[in-house]
Amino acid sequence: MSETDFVIIGGGAAGLMAGCLAGDMGLRTVILERKHKPGRKLLMCGNSRCNLTINISAERMIEMYGEPVGSFVRQAIMDFPPSMLQRWFAANGLKTVVRTGNKVYPHTDRASDVLHFFTDYLRDRGVSLAASSIAQSLKKTKDGFYINATNFTLESRFVMIATGGVSYPKTGSVGDGQQLAAELGHSIEPYRPGLVGFEVDRKVIADRIGNEWSDVRVRIISGATTIAETRGVYAIEQWGIGGTAITDASRIVARLNLNNYMLRIEFADGKVEDVKPLRPRSLKEAMVTIGGVSLKDVNNRTMESLRCPGLYFAGEVLDVDGPTGGYNLHAAFATARLAVADIGRKLGKKMPVMESRSFDTGLQKNNERRKSGKLQNYRSGFRQ
């Protein structure tokens, strides 16, 4: 059995960020990842270009999440806003660029470079990453936690669960983190698909499959009331309707638990089309999961459990989700940072000031190591 300061369960965006920051503070840290490689879903983000965040103010970002998510992530976003995340990446070796719709990407437009950045960072700071290691049980002890993982056990002062939602299970997001949380007394909000297309009557898509409009407004209407609206792409698919305006609408429908609703599509040329969806696409196809560890069970100023001291959460394992365009990755990064900062304080450590070294030099070094060994998608927020 090994003893350590901090165990992170999950090697996705939140877990990787947490590991990097913990390494900066000199915490003895181990990341457990159930897949044979970390960051599987990270590699899929932004069509494998990795939309890291969106270049807007912290206040605007909080508004765009809508409630109850916006209020919950407020502290995390204010402490680590989009501008600061971009500076952090640049200061540590990854140059970013702002593209259409204020979306922020790695300047290479390759998600693989983001993953390499994280794994290089962990290696350089001595953070252990145990792949193919499933956290089979998590028990509270007098001094911390006992973690029974595949082929070994650990004792740790602090634990973070960052296993993601239950969308795209092939990436390793299978709900095991939520199960561990439930076994320690946490409530789990029901799962629903978010950021997904809708199946519709075939008459809606007949003779139009493959068509796409880049700037439409979608109004979500229940009864005679417009509940919310989104803007972005509207696409006709073989199975129904999709595009960013539609997937953002699906998230709002799920978050508000709407059953009787209609989508009013307003085109740039003034044409209007009303669509009554049959159902959203399946949860396993959704970009995000609505539901997860209840926000009522977590301190939103630290990400520490209110039911189990010393246990923290970050990212989509929580009932936290955002629109398309970098909001979900940013929430993962920011909640992870908030949690690690609190753990560091309890261990007498401080988050270091960002270094001001050249990002080009950092990228060059990492690449050499590997070789050797507008606003059209900008959407309105919503409120209940």
C-alpha positions in Angstrom: 0.0 0.0 0.0 1.3 3.5 -0.9 0.5 6.8 0.9 0.1 10.1 -0.9 -1.3 13.5 -0.5 -3.8 13.6 -3.3 -5.5 11.0 -5.6 -7.4 12.1 -8.7 -9.8 9.6 -10.0 -10.2 10.3 -13.8 -7.6 11.4 -16.4 -9.8 13.7 -18.5 -9.7 17.4 -18.8 -10.5 18.2 -15.1 -8.2 15.4 -13.8 -5.3 16.5 -16.0 -5.6 20.1 -15.0 -5.8 19.2 -11.3 -2.7 17.0 -11.6 -0.7 19.8 -13.3 -1.6 22.4 -10.6 -1.0 19.9 -7.8 2.4 19.2 -9.3 3.1 22.9 -9.3 2.5 23.0 -5.6 4.6 20.0 -4.9 1.8 17.7 -3.7 2.4 14.0 -3.9 -0.2 13.2 -6.5 -1.5 10.1 -8.3 -4.0 10.2 -11.2 -6.0 7.0 -11.8 -7.3 6.6 -15.3 -9.5 3.6 -16.3 -8.6 3.6 -20.0 -5.1 2.7 -21.3 -4.5 6.3 -22.2 -5.7 9.6 -20.6 -7.7 12.4 -22.3 -9.7 10.3 -24.7 -12.7 12.7 -24.8 -10.3 15.7 -24.8 -9.1 14.4 -28.2 -12.6 14.6 -29.6 -13.4 18.1 -28.4 -14.0 20.7 -31.1 -13.8 18.2 -33.9 -10.4 17.1 -32.7 -9.2 20.7 -32.7 -9.9 21.2 -28.9 -12.0 24.3 -28.3 -10.4 25.1 -24.9 -12.6 28.1 -23.9 -14.3 31.2 -25.3 -12.7 34.6 -25.3 -15.3 36.5 -23.3 -15.5 38.1 -19.8 -16.1 36.0 -16.7 -19.4 37.6 -16.0 -20.7 36.9 -19.6 -19.5 33.3 -19.3 -21.3 32.8 -16.0 -24.5 34.2 -17.6 -24.2 31.9 -20.5 -24.3 28.7 -18.4 -27.8 29.6 -17.1 -29.1 28.5 -13.8 -28.5 26.6 -11.6 -25.1 26.0 -13.2 -24.0 29.7 -13.5 -24.4 30.4 -9.8 -22.6 27.2 -8.9 -19.5 27.8 -11.0 -19.3 31.6 -10.3 -16.4 31.3 -7.9 -14.5 28.9 -10.1 -14.9 31.1 -13.2 -14.1 34.4 -11.4 -10.9 32.8 -10.0 -9.9 31.4 -13.4 -11.6 33.3 -16.2 -11.0 32.7 -19.9 -8.3 35.3 -20.1 -6.4 33.7 -17.3 -6.7 30.2 -18.7 -5.2 31.5 -22.0 -2.3 33.2 -20.1 -1.7 30.0 -18.2 -1.4 27.9 -21.3 0.9 30.4 -23.0 3.1 30.8 -19.9 3.6 27.1 -19.7 4.2 26.3 -23.3 1.0 26.1 -25.3 0.1 29.0 -27.6 -3.6 29.6 -28.2 -5.5 31.5 -30.8 -9.0 33.1 -31.0 -11.0 32.1 -34.0 -14.6 32.6 -35.3 -17.2 33.0 -32.6 -14.5 34.0 -30.1 -13.6 30.3 -29.7 -10.1 29.6 -28.3 -8.0 26.7 -29.8 -4.4 25.6 -29.6 -2.6 27.5 -32.4 -1.9 24.2 -34.1 -5.6 23.3 -34.2 -4.7 19.8 -32.9 -6.3 18.4 -29.8 -3.4 15.9 -29.6 -1.0 18.8 -28.9 -3.2 19.8 -25.9 -3.0 16.3 -24.5 0.8 16.1 -25.0 1.0 19.5 -23.2 -0.7 18.0 -20.2 1.1 14.7 -20.1 4.5 16.5 -20.5 3.6 18.8 -17.7 2.7 16.0 -15.4 6.0 14.2 -16.2 8.1 17.3 -15.6 6.5 17.8 -12.2 6.7 14.2 -11.0 3.0 13.5 -11.0 2.2 9.8 -11.3 -0.4 8.8 -14.0 -1.6 5.2 -13.6 -3.5 4.1 -16.8 -5.7 1.0 -17.0 -6.4 1.6 -13.3 -10.0 1.5 -12.2 -10.9 2.9 -8.7 -13.0 0.0 -7.6 -13.8 1.4 -4.2 -13.3 4.5 -2.1 -13.6 4.4 1.7 -13.4 7.2 4.2 -10.8 6.7 6.9 -9.9 8.7 10.0 -7.0 10.4 8.2 -8.3 10.5 4.7 -9.3 7.8 2.2 -8.5 4.3 1.2 -8.6 3.6 -2.5 -8.8 0.1 -3.9 -7.6 0.3 -7.5 -6.8 -2.3 -10.1 -3.9 -4.3 -8.8 -2.9 -1.9 -6.0 -4.2 0.2 -3.1 -3.6 3.7 -2.0 -4.1 5.8 1.1 -4.5 9.6 0.5 -5.2 12.7 2.5 -7.5 14.1 -0.2 -9.3 12.7 -3.2 -10.9 14.3 -6.3 -13.5 12.5 -8.4 -13.2 13.8 -12.0 -14.5 10.9 -14.1 -16.8 12.9 -16.4 -20.4 12.3 -17.3 -21.8 9.2 -19.0 -21.8 10.4 -22.6 -19.4 8.7 -25.1 -18.8 5.7 -22.7 -16.1 4.4 -25.1 -13.9 7.3 -23.8 -14.1 5.9 -20.3 -17.0 8.0 -19.0 -19.2 5.2 -17.6 -20.6 6.7 -14.4 -18.2 5.0 -12.0 -17.3 8.3 -10.3 -21.0 9.0 -9.7 -21.3 5.5 -8.2 -18.4 6.1 -5.8 -20.0 9.4 -4.8 -23.4 7.7 -4.2 -21.7 5.1 -2.0 -20.4 8.0 0.2 -23.9 9.5 0.6 -24.2 11.9 -2.3 -27.3 12.4 -4.4 -27.1 11.8 -8.1 -29.3 13.9 -10.4 -31.0 11.9 -13.2 -29.0 11.7 -16.5 -30.3 13.3 -19.7 -28.5 14.0 -23.0 -27.2 17.5 -23.5 -25.8 19.1 -26.7 -27.3 16.6 -29.0 -29.5 16.7 -32.1 -33.2 15.8 -32.3 -35.0 13.1 -34.2 -37.9 14.6 -36.2 -40.7 13.5 -38.6 -39.2 12.5 -41.9 -41.3 15.2 -43.6 -39.1 17.8 -41.9 -35.9 16.6 -43.5 -37.2 15.2 -46.8 -35.1 16.4 -49.8 -33.0 18.5 -47.5 -30.5 16.1 -46.0 -27.0 17.6 -46.1 -28.3 21.3 -46.1 -26.8 23.7 -43.6 -27.4 27.3 -42.6 -24.7 29.1 -40.7 -26.7 31.8 -38.8 -30.1 31.0 -37.5 -32.1 31.8 -34.4 -33.9 29.0 -32.6 -36.7 29.9 -30.2 -37.7 27.2 -27.7 -41.5 27.6 -27.3 -43.7 26.0 -24.7 -47.4 26.8 -25.0 -47.3 30.4 -26.2 -44.2 31.4 -24.4 -40.6 31.6 -25.7 -38.6 29.9 -23.0 -35.2 30.6 -24.4 -33.4 31.1 -27.7 -30.1 30.1 -29.3 -28.1 31.1 -32.3 -25.7 29.3 -34.6 -25.7 26.5 -37.2 -28.8 24.6 -38.3 -28.1 21.3 -40.2 -30.3 18.7 -41.7 -28.9 15.2 -41.0 -30.0 11.7 -42.1 -31.5 11.1 -38.7 -33.0 14.5 -38.0 -31.8 18.0 -37.2 -28.5 19.2 -35.7 -26.0 22.0 -35.7 -24.9 24.3 -32.8 -28.1 26.2 -32.6 -30.0 22.9 -32.2 -27.6 21.2 -29.9 -27.6 24.2 -27.6 -31.4 24.1 -27.6 -31.3 20.4 -26.6 -29.3 21.3 -23.5 -31.8 23.9 -22.4 -34.7 21.5 -23.1 -33.0 18.8 -20.9 -31.9 21.2 -18.2 -35.5 22.6 -17.8 -37.1 19.1 -18.2 -39.4 20.3 -20.9 -41.8 17.8 -22.4 -44.2 19.8 -24.5 -42.3 22.2 -26.7 -41.6 23.4 -30.2 -38.5 24.8 -32.0 -39.1 27.9 -34.1 -36.2 28.2 -36.6 -35.7 31.8 -37.9 -33.5 32.1 -40.9 -31.4 35.1 -41.9 -33.6 35.8 -44.9 -36.7 36.1 -42.7 -38.1 32.6 -43.4 -39.5 30.8 -40.3 -39.9 27.1 -39.8 -41.6 25.4 -36.8 -40.4 22.0 -35.8 -41.9 19.6 -33.2 -39.0 17.2 -32.2 -39.9 13.6 -31.6 -37.0 13.0 -29.2 -33.4 14.0 -28.6 -30.7 11.6 -29.7 -29.4 9.1 -27.2 -27.3 9.9 -24.2 -24.3 8.0 -25.5 -24.2 10.4 -28.5 -24.5 13.6 -26.5 -21.6 15.9 -26.1 -22.4 16.5 -22.4 -24.4 14.8 -19.7 -27.1 16.7 -17.9 -27.2 15.3 -14.3 -24.6 13.8 -12.0 -23.5 14.6 -8.5 -26.0 17.0 -7.0 -24.8 20.6 -6.7 -26.5 20.7 -3.3 -23.9 18.3 -1.9 -20.9 20.4 -2.9 -19.4 23.6 -1.6 -19.3 25.8 -4.7 -16.5 28.0 -3.2 -14.1 25.1 -2.9 -15.6 22.0 -4.8 -15.4 20.0 -1.5 -18.1 17.6 -0.6 -20.5 18.8 2.1 -21.1 15.2 3.0 -17.6 13.8 3.0 -14.8 16.1 4.1 -11.6 15.8 2.0 -13.5 14.6 -1.1 -13.6 17.0 -4.0 -15.3 17.0 -7.4 -14.5 18.7 -10.7 -15.9 18.7 -14.2 -18.8 16.8 -15.7 -19.1 14.3 -12.9 -21.1 17.1 -11.3 -24.4 18.2 -12.6 -22.6 21.0 -14.5 -22.9 21.7 -18.2 -22.6 24.6 -20.6 -23.3 25.5 -24.2 -21.1 24.5 -27.1 -18.1 26.7 -27.7 -15.6 25.9 -25.0 -17.8 26.3 -21.9 -17.7 22.7 -20.8 -13.9 22.4 -21.0 -13.5 25.7 -19.2 -15.8 24.5 -16.4 -13.7 21.4 -16.1 -10.5 23.4 -15.9 -11.8 26.0 -13.5 -13.5 23.7 -11.0 -10.4 21.6 -10.9 -8.3 24.7 -10.1 -10.6 25.8 -7.4 -10.5 22.4 -5.7 -6.7 22.1 -5.9 -6.2 25.6 -4.5 -8.3 24.6 -1.5 -6.4 21.4 -1.0 -3.2 23.3 -1.2 -4.3 25.8 1.4 -5.1 22.9 3.8 -1.6 21.5 3.2 0.1 24.8 3.6 0.8 25.3 -0.1 0.1 28.2 -2.4 -0.8 28.3 -6.1 2.4 29.6 -7.7 2.4 32.8 -9.8 2.4 32.0 -13.5 5.8 32.1 -15.2 6.3 34.4 -18.1 8.4 32.2 -20.4 8.0 31.9 -24.1 5.2 29.5 -25.2 7.1 28.9 -28.5 10.1 27.7 -26.6 8.0 25.4 -24.4 6.2 23.9 -27.4 9.5 23.4 -29.3 11.0 21.6 -26.3 8.0 19.3 -26.0 7.9 18.5 -29.7 11.6 17.7 -29.7 11.0 15.3 -26.8 8.3 13.5 -28.6 10.3 13.2 -31.8 13.1 11.8 -29.9 11.9 8.8 -27.6 -18.5 37.4 -36.6 -19.7 35.5 -33.6 -22.0 33.3 -35.7 -22.0 30.6 -33.1 -22.6 32.9 -30.1 -25.7 32.0 -28.2 -28.0 33.7 -25.7 -28.0 32.4 -22.1 -31.2 31.2 -20.4 -32.8 31.4 -17.1 -35.5 29.3 -15.5 
